[in-house]
Amino acid sequence: MADKGDTLSLVEENVPGQARRVPHLFLELECDRPLVGPARWRLVGIEQVRVGRGGARRSKVASKVLSIQVPDGWMSVEHIEIRHVDGGWIARDLGAKNRMLIDGQAASEAELSNGDLLQLGHTFFRFRTDVPDVGPATVDFQGLEGVGPLSTLSPAFGAVVERSAAVARGRVPVLLVGESGTGKEVLARNIHAQSGRRGALVPVNCGAIPPNLVESELFGHKKGAFSGASHDRPGWVRTSDGGTLFLDEIGDLPATAQAAFLRVLQEAEIVPVGGSRPEPLDLRVVAATHHDLKRLVREGRFRHDLLARLDGVTLRLPALRDRTEDIPLLLVLLVRKVAPERPDLRFTPAAGQAILQYRWPLNIRELEQALAGALALSPSGSIEVAHLPETVVGTEEPEPPRELTPEESKHRDELVLLIREHGGNLSAVARVLQKGRTQILRWVARYGIDVESMRS
C-alpha cells in the first residue's frame, strides 16, 4: 500500500507488449544438422561475440564476450567476431577460408542491420534488434527433448501460448483469431489437453457442412425426424458433452444455425431435430476464424449476441511472417512428422537460405507442403533449391517488403536525404558516413531506395 502522501501510479509495470526491444543473435539453421534445432542469445551487456568451429555446439559468456562454437566442418575455428561499437554492431570476418556472407553477399566487414542473415560455412545466424527483452538470456533447443508443436522462440506467439494455458482449465469460451494455416486447431487441441475435461475434443468445420444438414449435424436428430433419418444421431454438440467443441471457421456458420446455437450456449441444453425435450449439456466451446467477426456483425452476416457468447477470451495467433524466428523450429517438427525415417536429412546452403528468407504468406500449412514436396523429390541426400516450390526460391513475383521498424524508417529517411544531397553518388554518401560502399548498397537494397531517380 502507498504511504500517506504518495501518488499511486496508473502506469502498469512489466507489461509484455511494452518490453523494450534489444539486440539478439539467433542460430537459425545448421544445414548439415537441421534436426538439431535453433538457438537464441540476448546481447544485452555483451561487447563482443566470437563464432567459430568446435567439437560440439556450445556457448559461454565471460568478461562481456559471448563465445559460440558450432560443429560445422565448413566453418573456421575462428570465423567471425561481432563488436558493439558506438551503439551499433560491426561484423568482421577473421580471415575464414569460407568467407562470411550477409544476405547472400560476401563481406569482410559490415555494420549489421535488423534482420541480417549471416551465413558462416553451412550455418545460418540472424541478427535482430527488434526482439522484446523477455525470457532467459540464452535459449538453445539443441536435442529438442520435450519440445512440442507449441514450442517457440517468438515472444509474440509465446504470449499467446501462455494465455491459452491460463484459460485452459476453465469453461470460458475461447475465440482463436488468425490467418489460415497459423495453427489454430493445434492450439485448440492443446487447450483441451490442458483442460482436464473428461470428454473428447470434437472438431467441426463450420464451412464444410451442407446447409440443409447444419442443424442435424450439429444438434443431432431423432429417428424419423426427416426422410432418411433411420436412427437416432447424437450430433457433434452432444458428442462433445464433457469435452470441448471446436468450431473451426465459425464465421462460415449459416444464419439459421447461428440462432439455434445461441440458445445452446445460453441454456447449456440441446433439442435434437425431431425431439421434444431439451437435454442438458456440459459444454465448453473453442471457436476459430480467419474472418473479422466484428465486420461480419456490421454487415449483418453474423449475430452480435452469438459473438458476445463466443468471445470470452480472444487469442490472436500471429502469422508466420511475424514469428519468423520459429521457422527453424517448425522445420524440425514438420520433418519429424512428415518423414520420421529421415533423421540424417540435410539442406544445401542455397535451399536453407531460400527457406529462411521466404515470407510464407500461407503460413505453417504452406511450409509443411513445401517441405513434404521437397522430401518427395529428394528421397535420399540433401534438399536442394530445385526441390523447393518456385514461389519459395523467388522465380515468381516476390512478396512485398516487410514493414520497417520505427528505427529503420528513421534511418531510411536520413539515408534518402543524403543520397539526394549527393545526387545519387553512393561513394560520396559512404565517405560522409565513414562506411564502405558495399554497406550503403546493402542498405539501399534493404530499404528499396530508387537511387536512379536521385542521380544528378
Secondary structure, DSSP 4 states (H G I P E B T S, - for coil): -PPTTPPPP-SPSS-GGGPPEEEEEEEEEETTSGGG--EEEE-TT--EEEEEE-SS-EEEEETTEEEEEE--TTS-SS-EEEEEETTEEEEEE-S-SS--EETTEE-SEEE--TT-EEEETTEEEEEEEEEES-S-SEEE-TT-TT--TT--S-HHHHHHHHHHHHHTTS---EEEE--TTS-HHHHHHHHHHHH--SS-EEEEETTSS-GGGHHHHHH-B-TTSSTT--S-B-HHHHHTTTSEEEEETGGGS-HHHHHHHHHHHHHSEE--BT--S-EE----EEEEESS-HHHHHHTTSS-HHHHHHH-SEEEEPPPGGG-GGGHHHHHHHHHHHH-TT-TT-EE-HHHHHHHHH---TTHHHHHHHHHHHHHHH-SSSEE-GGGS-HHHHT-SPPPPPPPPPHHHHHHHHHHHHHHHHTTT-HHHHHHHHT--HHHHHHHHHHHT--SGGG--
